[in-house]
Amino acid sequence: MLTHLDSQGHANMVDVTAKAVTFREAQAEALVRMRPATLQLIVQGGHPKGDVFAVARIAGIQAAKKTSDLIPLCHPLLLTGVKVELTALGEDAVRIVARCKLAGQTGVEMEALTAASVAALTIYDMCKAVDRGMVIEQVRLLEKLGGKSGHYRLQDQEGGEA
């Protein structure tokens, strides 16, 4: 059932008034593929715009806090924790993992996905002058805890590693 549609099929914000406040957490990832020279520039700290990972981390945290301003039917949430980790993956990629948590009446999947996405976009923005061919891929939910639907883990769905 699509919860953001009313009985006439019109978009609406889900009413969570009667839902209990429970612990909720979500983890999402994004990958940014780039030329090996671009990744080396980032990792070695030689980028003229500064510390790419630090700026992307802050952008991801800010984005998580602003998710309801970006996605029309998301509830504004009082996040109690946001963590964005960036790791060089092989010789040509950056893996971004965003974790969001709170005690609330609705989940934080969109906040984690938004954090990972905006961190990836920030890497693109900072590095586009040296590598316009970067590709942002594999933005996906890795795990969520809490709420009526319970625990979800991507690795349980795919049999792979999250």
C-alpha positions as CSV (number, residue, x, y, z in Angstrom):
1,M,0.0,0.0,0.0
2,L,1.3,3.5,-0.9
3,T,0.9,5.4,2.3
4,H,1.4,8.8,0.7
5,L,-1.9,8.6,-1.3
6,D,-5.3,9.2,0.2
7,S,-8.5,7.2,-0.8
8,Q,-8.9,9.3,-3.9
9,G,-5.3,8.9,-5.0
10,H,-4.2,12.4,-4.0
11,A,-0.8,12.9,-2.4
12,N,-0.8,13.6,1.4
13,M,1.5,13.6,4.3
14,V,1.0,10.5,6.4
15,D,-0.6,11.3,9.8
16,V,1.7,9.8,12.5
17,T,-0.1,11.3,15.5
18,A,-1.2,8.0,16.9
19,K,2.1,6.2,16.4
20,A,4.3,5.5,19.4
21,V,7.7,7.1,19.8
22,T,10.3,4.4,19.2
23,F,14.0,4.2,18.4
24,R,14.6,4.3,14.7
25,E,17.8,4.1,12.7
26,A,18.7,3.9,9.0
27,Q,21.9,3.4,7.0
28,A,22.3,4.2,3.3
29,E,25.1,4.3,0.9
30,A,26.2,5.9,-2.4
31,L,29.2,5.3,-4.6
32,V,31.1,7.9,-6.7
33,R,33.2,6.4,-9.5
34,M,36.0,8.6,-10.8
35,R,39.3,8.5,-12.6
36,P,42.1,7.1,-10.4
37,A,44.0,10.4,-10.6
38,T,41.0,12.2,-9.1
39,L,40.8,9.8,-6.2
40,Q,44.5,10.2,-5.6
41,L,44.1,14.0,-5.5
42,I,41.4,13.7,-2.9
43,V,43.1,11.1,-0.7
44,Q,46.5,12.9,-0.8
45,G,44.9,16.2,0.2
46,G,46.1,18.0,-2.9
47,H,42.7,19.3,-4.1
48,P,42.8,23.1,-4.5
49,K,39.3,23.4,-3.0
50,G,40.4,21.8,0.3
51,D,39.5,18.6,2.1
52,V,36.9,17.0,-0.1
53,F,35.9,14.3,2.4
54,A,35.4,16.9,5.2
55,V,33.2,19.1,3.0
56,A,31.2,16.2,1.7
57,R,30.7,14.9,5.3
58,I,29.3,18.3,6.5
59,A,27.1,18.5,3.4
60,G,25.7,15.1,4.1
61,I,24.9,16.0,7.7
62,Q,23.3,19.2,6.7
63,A,21.2,17.5,4.0
64,A,19.9,14.9,6.5
65,K,18.7,17.8,8.7
66,K,17.0,19.4,5.7
67,T,15.3,16.4,4.1
68,S,11.8,17.6,4.8
69,D,12.6,20.8,2.9
70,L,13.7,18.8,-0.1
71,I,11.2,15.9,-0.3
72,P,7.6,17.3,-0.1
73,L,5.9,14.6,2.0
74,C,8.7,13.9,4.5
75,H,8.0,14.9,8.1
76,P,10.4,17.3,9.7
77,L,12.4,15.2,12.2
78,L,14.4,15.9,15.3
79,L,17.4,13.7,14.5
80,T,19.5,12.7,17.4
81,G,22.4,11.4,15.4
82,V,23.8,11.7,11.9
83,K,27.1,10.1,10.8
84,V,28.6,10.3,7.3
85,E,31.6,8.1,6.5
86,L,33.6,8.4,3.3
87,T,36.1,5.8,2.3
88,A,38.3,5.4,-0.8
89,L,37.2,2.1,-2.4
90,G,39.8,0.6,-4.7
91,E,41.6,3.0,-7.0
92,D,38.6,4.7,-8.6
93,A,35.7,5.1,-6.1
94,V,34.5,6.6,-2.9
95,R,31.9,4.8,-0.8
96,I,29.7,7.0,1.3
97,V,27.8,5.5,4.2
98,A,25.3,7.7,6.1
99,R,23.6,6.7,9.4
100,C,20.7,8.6,10.9
101,K,18.9,7.9,14.1
102,L,16.2,9.3,16.4
103,A,13.4,8.5,18.9
104,G,10.3,9.3,16.9
105,Q,7.1,8.4,15.2
106,T,8.4,7.8,11.7
107,G,11.5,6.4,10.1
108,V,14.7,8.0,9.0
109,E,15.4,6.2,5.7
110,M,14.9,9.3,3.6
111,E,17.3,11.3,5.8
112,A,20.0,8.6,5.4
113,L,19.4,8.4,1.6
114,T,19.5,12.2,1.3
115,A,22.7,12.5,3.4
116,A,24.5,9.9,1.2
117,S,23.2,11.5,-2.0
118,V,24.2,15.0,-1.1
119,A,27.6,13.9,0.1
120,A,28.1,12.3,-3.3
121,L,26.9,15.4,-5.2
122,T,29.3,17.5,-3.1
123,I,32.2,15.3,-4.2
124,Y,31.1,15.7,-7.8
125,D,30.8,19.5,-7.3
126,M,34.3,19.8,-5.7
127,C,36.0,17.6,-8.3
128,K,34.1,18.4,-11.6
129,A,36.9,20.8,-12.7
130,V,39.3,17.8,-12.9
131,D,36.9,15.0,-13.7
132,R,33.5,15.7,-15.3
133,G,33.1,12.0,-16.1
134,M,32.4,11.0,-12.4
135,V,29.4,8.7,-11.9
136,I,27.2,8.7,-8.8
137,E,25.7,5.2,-8.5
138,Q,24.2,2.7,-6.1
139,V,22.4,5.1,-3.8
140,R,20.5,2.6,-1.7
141,L,19.2,1.8,1.7
142,L,21.4,-0.7,3.5
143,E,19.5,-1.1,6.8
144,K,16.7,0.2,8.9
145,L,15.6,-0.5,12.4
146,G,12.5,0.3,14.3
147,G,8.9,1.1,13.4
148,K,6.0,-1.2,12.5
149,S,7.7,-2.8,9.5
150,G,10.6,-3.9,11.7
151,H,14.2,-4.6,10.7
152,Y,15.3,-4.5,7.1
153,R,18.8,-5.3,5.9
154,L,19.8,-5.2,2.2
155,Q,22.1,-8.2,2.6
156,D,19.1,-10.3,3.8
157,Q,17.3,-9.4,0.6
158,E,20.3,-9.9,-1.8
159,G,22.3,-12.4,0.1
160,G,25.2,-10.0,-0.3
161,E,27.2,-7.8,2.0
162,A,26.0,-4.4,3.3
